[in-house]
Amino acid sequence: MPKSRGRKPKRMKPQLKGRVDPARQVWGENEPWIRAMMMADEAEANGDAAAALDIMDAFATGPDGKPFWRPWRAKCLAQIAMLGPIRPGWVISRWICIQAMQSLAQGKRDASRRALQLAVELRGGVAALPGVDATDAQARITDHDWVYRQLFLYELGGLEHFVRDGASSVLLAGADSIRGWSSTPMGSFQLVDSTPSTVTWLELGTDRERTVPNIGSGCLVQVGEHAIGRIVPTEDGSMFEACPLIVSGEIARQIAGQPAEWIDILRRDRTSSIETDPGPASHPNTLLSDVPTVVWQLAILEGSRPTSSADEWALSCARTILDVAAREVADPIAGRPDGEVDRWSCLGAALLEPYVFGSLSEVVRPSDRATLEQLSLLLAEPAAAVCRDAAEELFDAA
């Protein structure tokens, strides 16, 4: 397995150096954490996930005594550090999209405000937003709303701006075709079929089939159902840049005919387009897989909840996942039952969880080698590479 799994976070608090400026009078006691945010952003923009994690570890608790960082951000960084050299280039491209979303650059604030306005309107206005207060409600939109993400990154230029002015040359060098992503138009698709490693969609606008890696982008979509999203280029073919949005067939056909007008089409028919999406219109902040954590846990762990320490829970999860995988690889060509989620993408997502990945060495049995080797031939990357490396390291070193 990638050697980065054993990385020991530095516990010494980084020194937040910088000249004294007027902003300090505004920041007050929050200054160390604000500077930590800036340093973490800079480390990410430089492509250094480990350094960003060290900063987050050192400032894990905010001035109010609560966890300071978004859990999904820490998870994404841990996954990047975990994979090390075996990560595909598209992982870095997706990381760049995530960074563009969280960037505080002055030139992107108008775009953020406009995207927020349209996303809130599509959800029925401010009064319809979930959240404990106005700040929380807005954060839920900017962090999780599918429409906000698409508008901000693509229609309003947030991704292009970050690639041009925010990302370092080191970060861009590791990405896969990222400069072609920002110009990719919205598309309409109908799910045709899936295998353990691929998913085939019919692109309504061109009437041609598009095959993408099975990383969970269609795990909640049934054959014949429709979705909208952006299939972007990669060195090995193409993939969804993020999980697509489930819509009705009528809306999908309208957008196929007028892809540039997708937001206006959704605004004209909010109910039929958005209510089919759990959330609604939410997107998980995922990097390596588009399967929401709760989905793979329900599918693989059958809804069991932690009843012991975090370490014991991780070991239990890893063992259960290997047992389920052994049953699945015994009949890999079995079709996906109607109404069920795609279990192959769920297995891939589960194996890419840092706490599961880190527990494999403690729970493997001799019979698991064949299971991991078969998974490495069946699953999409990077789950396939994780299984391949695990089989080699855990058993060849024994």
Beta strands, then each sheet from edge to edge (+ up, - down):
strand 1: 187-194
strand 2: 198-203
strand 3: 208-213
strand 4: 226-229
strand 5: 231-234
strand 6: 237-240
strand 7: 245-247
sheet 1: 3+ 2- 1+ 4- 7+
sheet 2: 5+ 6-
end
